[in-house]
Amino acid sequence: MHTVSGGEVAGILVAVFWAILVSFLAVALARLAQTLRATTKLVADVTDQAVPLLADASAAVRSAQTQIERVDAIASDVQEVTSNASALSTTVASTFGGPLVKVAAFGYGVRRALGGRKEEAPAAAPGRTVIVGRTVPGARRDKRGRGTFRGKRD
């Protein structure tokens, strides 16, 4: 029989560990290759879908640009109409405004002149003052409604 020396045992152990290491590396490389194939397929699929999407986005941007140009044209037309309306209202105000103010002032003067000849209008109800459509009591009342008396009652 042949006896195995310590150096031979060490060589066998190194060879076994080397074989295990190579096996693990082979499995890791196989999985890495599989991952790279899946990644390549995914990138190809994304590229196939992205190209039409980019074309659609480009068409949408062109359409939006066309619509913006139309809105700009409409806004400039509206601005022109507004300036024309402003000029027209200024012309109408200057043409008719002065004479209408004069007619109104003349009518007011005539009413005042004719009103002065009539008897004075009867005064408002005693104890009340009219302010822009509201009637306000003439005397203040305290919280219990007893007039302005604030002293003790007998």
C-alpha positions in Angstrom: 0.0 0.0 0.0 0.9 3.4 -0.7 0.9 5.9 2.0 -0.3 9.4 1.3 2.0 12.2 2.3 0.9 15.5 3.8 1.8 17.3 0.6 -0.5 15.1 -1.5 -3.4 15.6 0.9 -2.9 19.4 0.7 -2.8 19.2 -3.1 -6.0 17.2 -3.2 -7.7 19.7 -0.9 -6.5 22.6 -3.0 -7.8 20.9 -6.1 -11.2 20.2 -4.5 -11.6 23.8 -3.3 -10.5 25.0 -6.7 -13.2 22.8 -8.4 -15.8 24.1 -6.0 -14.8 27.7 -6.7 -14.9 27.2 -10.4 -18.3 25.6 -10.1 -19.6 28.6 -8.2 -18.1 30.9 -10.7 -19.7 29.0 -13.6 -23.1 29.1 -11.9 -22.7 32.9 -11.2 -21.6 33.5 -14.8 -24.6 31.5 -16.2 -27.0 33.5 -14.1 -25.3 36.8 -15.1 -25.6 35.8 -18.8 -29.3 35.0 -18.2 -29.8 38.4 -16.5 -28.0 40.2 -19.4 -30.3 38.4 -21.9 -33.4 39.5 -20.0 -32.1 43.1 -19.8 -31.3 43.2 -23.5 -34.8 41.9 -24.3 -36.3 44.5 -21.9 -34.3 47.4 -23.5 -35.4 46.2 -26.9 -39.1 46.1 -25.9 -38.8 49.6 -24.3 -37.2 50.9 -27.4 -39.9 49.4 -29.6 -42.6 51.1 -27.4 -40.7 54.4 -26.8 -40.3 55.3 -30.5 -44.0 55.4 -31.3 -44.6 57.2 -28.0 -42.1 59.8 -28.9 -43.6 60.3 -32.3 -47.1 60.7 -30.7 -45.6 63.2 -28.2 -44.0 65.2 -31.0 -47.3 65.3 -32.9 -49.1 66.5 -29.7 -46.6 69.2 -29.2 -47.0 70.3 -32.9 -50.8 70.3 -32.4 -50.5 72.4 -29.2 -48.3 74.9 -31.0 -50.9 75.2 -33.7 -53.6 75.8 -31.2 -51.5 78.4 -29.3 -51.0 80.3 -32.6 -54.8 80.2 -33.2 -55.5 81.5 -29.6 -52.9 84.2 -30.1 -54.6 85.3 -33.3 -58.0 85.3 -31.6 -56.6 87.3 -28.6 -55.1 89.9 -31.0 -58.5 90.2 -32.7 -60.3 90.6 -29.4 -57.7 93.3 -28.4 -58.5 95.1 -31.7 -62.3 94.9 -31.1 -61.8 96.1 -27.5 -59.8 99.1 -28.7 -62.4 99.9 -31.3 -65.2 99.7 -28.7 -63.2 102.0 -26.4 -62.8 104.5 -29.2 -66.5 104.3 -30.1 -67.5 104.8 -26.5 -65.2 107.8 -26.2 -66.7 109.3 -29.4 -70.3 108.7 -28.2 -69.5 110.2 -24.8 -67.8 113.3 -26.3 -70.6 113.7 -28.8 -73.7 113.2 -26.6 -72.2 113.5 -23.1 -71.8 117.3 -23.0 -75.3 118.1 -24.4 -77.0 115.5 -22.2 -75.4 117.0 -19.1 -76.6 120.4 -20.1 -80.1 119.2 -20.7 -80.1 117.4 -17.3 -78.8 120.6 -15.6 -81.5 122.7 -17.4 -84.2 120.2 -16.3 -83.0 120.3 -12.7 -83.0 124.1 -12.8 -86.6 124.2 -14.2 -87.8 121.8 -11.5 -86.2 123.8 -8.8 -87.7 127.0 -10.2 -91.2 125.5 -10.4 -90.8 123.8 -7.1 -90.0 127.0 -5.3 -93.4 128.5 -6.3 -95.4 125.7 -4.7 -96.1 125.5 -1.0 -93.4 123.9 1.1 -93.8 120.1 1.3 -95.0 118.9 4.6 -92.2 117.9 7.0 -91.4 114.3 7.8 -93.1 112.7 10.8 -91.9 114.3 14.0 -89.2 112.4 15.9 -87.9 110.6 12.8 -85.1 111.3 10.4 -84.8 109.8 7.0 -81.4 108.8 5.8 -81.0 107.3 2.3 -84.1 105.2 2.5 -83.9 104.3 6.2 -86.0 105.7 9.0 -84.1 106.3 12.3 -86.0 107.1 15.5 -85.5 110.7 16.8 -84.9 109.8 20.5 -82.5 107.2 21.7 -83.9 104.4 23.7 -82.2 102.4 26.4 -82.1 98.6 26.4 -85.6 98.3 28.0 -87.2 100.8 25.5 -88.1 103.5 28.1 -86.8 106.6 26.3 -83.7 108.6 27.3 -84.4 108.7 31.0 -81.5 107.0 32.8 -82.2 107.9 36.5 -84.2 106.0 39.1 -87.9 105.7 38.7 -90.2 106.2 41.7 
